[in-house]
Amino acid sequence: MEEMAVDKRLGLFINHDLAGYEVPVHADIPHLDAFFVEEVDPAISPLKAKGVGELGLTGAAPAVANAVYNATGIRVRQYPITLDKFLDRLPVIT
């Protein structure tokens, strides 16, 4: 859903504020379960919290891109992967 659109002619961001930037809202996010790890960490932050949420997400976008490639045969290298980025390159079936 998120994309930084750039006017290539002027080199400026088109959606430079939240008015034109599509941000996921609560209804767009699936249910999440939070698990707390009870252990002592000597290098813990002053908030006494550790974040590992993004570690599991690093492979999600490339996996989706590979799934699109396997399904269509077209490699899309810009996120987000939307139909307009590969629809015109699909083969025409007559």
N, C-alpha and C positions, 0 to 999 in steps of 0.2 A: 504494500500500500504506500510505502514511503518512497519518494523520489525527489531528488534535487534537480529540477529542470533548469537548464541553462540556455539562454539566448546566444547561440554560437556566433551570431553576427556581431553582437555588442560585448559578449563575454560577461554578461550579467546574469545573476540568478533570477528566474522568473517568479519562483515561489519562495521569496526570501522572508516571508512571515507566515504565521499560522493561518492566516485567512486563505491562502492558496495552497497550503500544505496539508495533505490528507493524513491525519494522525489517527491511528486505531483508537477506538473508544472501548469502554468496558464490554459492550455487547459483542465486539469483534474478537475478543480474547477467550479461548476455551478455559474451562475450569482448571485451576492449578492447585496442587497440593504442596504445602510447605512442610519440609522435614527439618528438624533441628538436630544438629550433631553436638552431642555433649562430650566435649574434650577440651583439655587445656592447651592453649596455643601461646607460646611465649612471645610470638611476634604479632599478636592480635592488635587491631586498631584501637584508638582511644574510645571508640564507640562500643568496643567489645563485640564487634560483628565481623563476619567474614562473608564475602559475596562470591558465589561460584555459578551464578545463574547464566552468565554468558559463555561459560566453558562448553556447555552442551549444545549451544546454538551455532558454533562456528562452522559446523559441517552441514547445517540445514539448508542454507541457500545453495551451495554447490550441489547438494543431493537433488534439490528440486530442479536446478538447471540441467543436470544430467538426465533426470527423468523426462523433462521436456524434450531433450535431444534424442533420447531413446524412443520416445513416442512419435516424434515428428521428423527426425533426421536433420533438424535445424538447430544450430548452436546459437544461443542467445547469450551475449557476454555483458549485458547491461541490466542492472536491477532497477526497479522491479521488473520481473518478466511479465509482460503484458501482451495481449494478442496483437496489438499494432506493431510489435517488434519482429514478428515472424509470420503473421498471417499472409502477407503478400508473397512470401517465399515458399509457401506450401505448394506442392504439385497440384495441377488441375486434373481432376479425374473426369473423363468424358464418357 
